[in-house]
C-alpha cells in the first residue's frame, strides 16, 4: 500500500502543481489563460495523432507455424509409468 502511494504521489503532485501554476497565471494575467487553453488543445491533438499513427501495425500477410503437438499413441509414451 505504501509503495503504491509513493509511486503515485509524484505524478499526482506534478499534475496538481501544473493546474495550480496555470490557475495562478490565469488569475494574474487573464489572456494567459486563453493562451494556455489553446496550447493544451494543440498538445492534446498532437498527442492523439501521434498515438494513432504509432498504433497502426504495418505487417504483411504471412503464415505462422504454431507447432501443434501430435498425439502420442497409448502404451508408447508417458502413460507407461512403473507401478
C-alpha positions, -999 to +999 in steps of 0.1 A: +000+000+000+028+024+009+046+016-024+015+025-043+013+058-025+049+066-031+047+055-068+016+077-075+025+107-054+050+122-078+027+123-109-003+134-089+016+163-073+030+173-107-004+173-122-019+193-093+011+216-094+007+223-131-030+230-126-021+254-097+005+272-118-019+276-147-045+289-123-021+314-108-010+326-142-046+329-153-056+348-122-027+373-126-029+377-163-063+367-179-051+364-215-026+338-204-055+315-196-066+316-232-031+310-244-027+280-221-061+266-232-051+269-268-018+253-261-035+225-242-058+217-271-030+218-296-009+195-274-039+171-269-045+169-307-008+164-313-006+135-287-037+119-301-025+119-337+010+107-326-005+078-307-029+070-335+000+069-360+022+047-339-005+022-330-011+012-366+007-020-374+021-024-409+026-061-413+023-081-444+004-114-448+024-143-436+018-178-423+029-188-388+038-223-377+023-227-343+038-261-337+007-281-329+016-312-308+010-347-321-009-373-301+012-400-285-003-435-291-014-452-259+013-476-244+043-458-260+048-427-241+045-413-206+014-433-198+036-463-192+046-455-156+060-481-133+035-495-108 
